Amino acid sequence: MSSKRYETLSAYLRATRVRQAELAEWIGVSPSAMSLYVSGRRTPRLGLAVKLSKITGVPVERLLGTNSTAQVA
């Protein structure tokens, strides 16, 4: 698990030199699915986003593409 916060999955991968395929294996998805998550072309389901956040330090809100600063009316 990462104690440091990263803004994106690609920032985490660059900083830690973890390969996409390794991260995919750790959370139980295919390397091609991980590639889509890293590129932002696909959004992980909530459960996977939580796993990814715990491992990488990327906020769940960022992984899900939500605005964490938005206020509820």
C-alpha positions, 0 to 999 in steps of 0.5 A, a space after each residue: 500500500 502506498 502512504 504517498 498520494 499520487 494524482 493519477 495512476 500514470 504518476 504512480 506507475 512512473 514514480 514507483 516503476 511498477 508495471 501496469 501488468 503487475 498492478 493489474 495482477 495485484 487487483 485481479 484485472 487483465 493488463 488490457 483493462 489496466 491499460 484502459 484505467 491508466 489512460 482514462 478511457 475506462 472507469 473502474 467499478 467502485 470496488 476496484 477503485 477502492 483497491 487501486 486507491 489503497 495500493 496506489 494512493 490515488 484518490 477514489 474520486 479521481 479514479 472514478 472521475 468525480 469532482 471531490 470539491 463539488 458541494 452537495 446542494 
